[in-house]
Amino acid sequence: MKLTPELIESGYQYINKATRDRELDLRAYKVTVIENLGATLDQFDSIDFSDNDVRKLDGFPLLVRLKTLLFNNNRISRMADDLYESIPNLETLILTSNHMQELGDIEPLAAFARLTTLSLLNNPIATKKHYRLYVIHKLPQIRLLDFRKVKERERTEAKQLFKGAKGKQLESEIGVKSKTFTPGVPDSDGAAPARESSRPVHTAADVEAIKAAISKAQTLEEIERLNQLLKSGYIPGKSDAIQRNAQKVTQIVEEEEEDDDEDSTAMETNANGSAN
């Protein structure tokens, strides 16, 4: 199934009461390719793609708010080299039960300075020799790997294992990447691009729509707002569903603010009562 703006709009949106994060549930739609996430208008902290058929971690527009991605039970075997440029503030990535093969395949994650939680359970990569120490070496900021806390002892072992000339040689030997084509896990288009990219591609019609929207902008504020929307993958006039989704998100924000106001009022009432 295609991940259309309409499908994104129909996804369950809610506020996590424990974390206060705004979350989007896109589970079990049999989605194979990540696309059209500009329809979210970068208004979510967490997106759940569990139980789909995604093959490659790419296709994200610029989503600076996004902190958590859940991809349990998909078919992911590769990541875009420039993934960080699209979701730079990612903190949690759950890839339990996917098809990640080689240790070198996690190389794109090295750019994520804020990534502290990662799960690669039930992936072939997790059976590789030195797997855990290699991940800790490549992602020194990681705190929770496969739902186990990274201990200081493990950090020391990783440093010792990969230090010096012998360590670099070992890293080179075991840090190989999967071949472009993985048997049983083909690309959606059947071929690999010369350079993997997660950025959306604008068609000629998209470019014309963008130009028309810019020409209609009256103030600097409108131009800046349009610029931010374009960075998130939004194309003016391309889908009414995007506009409807923006209205839904606005409603969620307003409800959240109302809840915060009610909590503040209750706290003030309790405080006044205690003072009396």
N, C-alpha and C positions, 0 to 999 in steps of 0.2 A: 504494500500500500504506500502511496505517496504521502509525504508529510506536507500537506497543503496548509495554507493560512486558515482555511475553514476547520481543518482537523485540529490545528493548534488552538483555535478559538473554542472548540468544543471540549478541550481537555479540562479536567477538574483543576481549578485554581483555589488555593486556600492559604491561610496563615498558620504556620506551625506554632502552636501555643507554647511549646517548650523553648524554641529558639527565636520566635518572632520573625522567622524567615518567610518570605513569600515564595510559595512552591507551585510548580506546574507538573501535573501527572499525565504523562504520555505513555503509559504502560500498555503492552499487549495489543498494539495496533498493527503488528507485522510490518513495521517500517523498515526499509532496507537502506535508505540514504538520508543523511541529515541535511535538511534544506529548509528554506523559508522561515528560519527562526527570527528574522527581522520582524515578523509579525508579533513577537512578544514585546517589542519596543524596549527591550532591556529592562524589564520590570520584575524579574524573578531572581531570587538568590539560589534557587535549587530547581533542577529539572530531572525528572525520573523517566528514563527510557528503558527501564527493565522489561524483559520478555518481548523484545522485538527481534529483528533480523539484521541489525546494522552490521556492516562488514568492515567499515573503516571509520576511524575517529577524525572526521573533518567536516567541512561544509558549514562551519559556524561563522556568522557575521561578527562584528565587534560587539561583545557583550561584557562590559566592564563590571557589571553588578554580579554576574554569575559566579558563585562560589562552590557549588556542589553539583556533580554529575553522577547519576546512578545508571549503570549499564549492565546490571545483572542479567545473565542468560541472554546474551546476544551472540554474534559471530565475529566479533572484532578481532582482526589479526594485524592491523597496521594503524599508524597515526600519521597525520599530516606533519611534515617537518616544521611548518610555521604555525602550529596549533596555538602556541603561546600568544601570538599577535592578535588572535581573535578572542581568547578568554584569559587575559593576563592575570586575573585575580583568583584563579581556581585554587581551592584549598583542599577539597575532597574529591577523589576520583575512585569510584567503585566499579571494577571490571571483573567481578567474580563470574566464573563460568563463561569464558570467552575462548578465543583461539590464538592468543598471543603466544608466539613460538620461541623466539630467541631473545637473549639478554639485551642485545643491541637494539631491539625494537622499542625499548623504553627511552631511547636517546632524546626524543622530543620533549620528554617530561623534565629534563635537566634544566630547562629554561624557566620552570615555574618555581620562583623563589618562595611562594606562599603555600605550595603544596605540602601538606603535613599528614594527610591520610590517604593511603593507597591500598587497594585490594586487588591482587592477581590470583586469588585462590581458584583452584580448578581450571588453570590454564597450563598448557605444556611448559611454559617458561618457568613455572614454579618448581618443576622437577629438575631443572638444570643445576649442575654442581656450582657451588658458591653463589646461588641465586640471591639469598637474603643479603649476604655481605656486599654483593655487587650493587644491588638496589640502594643499600645504605650509602655506599661509596658514591654512586651517581647522584643521589638525592640526599645530601647530608642533613637537610632540614626536616626530613621525614620523621614523624613521631609515632605513627601507628601504621604498621605494615601487616597486611593480612589479618587485621583485627588483633594483632599482638603488639604491645608497646615495645618500641626500639630501646634496648638497654644500652647504657654507657659502655658496657663490656663489648657489645657488638660493634659499636662505633670504633672502639680501639682496635678490635680485630680487623675491621674493614680497612682502617688506615695502615695497619701493619701488612696486610695481604697485598695491597696495591701500591705500596710505596717503593721508590727506587726504580732502577732499570728492570729488575725482574717483575716488579708489580705492574709496570706499564706493559711489559710483554704479555703478562697473564691477562690483563685487561683487554689487550688487543686480540688475544686468542679466543677468549670466551665471549667478548662483546660483539659478536658478529650479528648481522641483521638478516632477517628472512629474505628470501628471494622475492622479487616483485610479485611473482605469481605463486600463490599457495594452493596446492591441490585441494579441491573441495571448497575453497573460499575465494572465488573469483571476484574481480571488481564488478561494480554494477554495470559498467559499460564494456567489460571484457578486456580492457587494456589499461596499462598504467601510463600516467602522464610523465613527461620528461622530468618535471619537478612537482612534487606533491604540494598542493596549496589548499588551504581551507577557506580562502576568500571567495565570496560570491562573484559571478561574472555577469556584467550588465549587457543586455542585448541592445541593438540599435533603437528599438522602441523604448527601452528603459531610459536610454540617454536622452531621447527627445522629451520624455515625460519629466525628467530631472531638469532639463533646460527650461521647460515651460513653467515649472514650479518656481524656479529661481527668478524668472522674469516677473512673476506675480508677487514676489516678496516685496513688502513696502518698507520694512524697517530692518535695522541691523539685528534686532532680537529675532525676527522671523527668519532671517538668513541663517543665524547661528543655530536656531532650533532645527531648521531643515537640514543643516549640515550634520547635526548629531543623529538625526533620523536616518540619513543616507548612510552614515557609518555603521548603523545597526542593520543595514540591509533593506530598509524601507524604500519602496519605489512609489512615488506619488501617483495615485489613481490606478495602481495595479490591481488592488483588491479591496473591496469594501469590507471584507472580513477583518483586515488589519485595523481599520477605523473602529469597527465594532469591538474588537479586542481591546483597543486602547480605552474605550468607554468602560469596558468591564473591569480593567485594571484600575481605572480611576475610582470606580465604585468600591473596589476592594480596599484601596488606600483610604477612602473616606470612612469606611467601616472600621478600619484599623485605628484611625485617628479618633473616632468616636469611642472605641473601646478604651484607648489610652486616656481620653478625657474622663470617662466614667471611673477608671481606676484611680486617677488623680483626685477626683472629687471624693471618692470613698476614703482614700488615705487622709485627705484633709479633714473629713468629718470625724474619722477615728481619732486623729490627732487632737482635734478640738475637744472631743469628748473626754479624752484622757486628761487634757489640761484642766478641764472643768472638774 
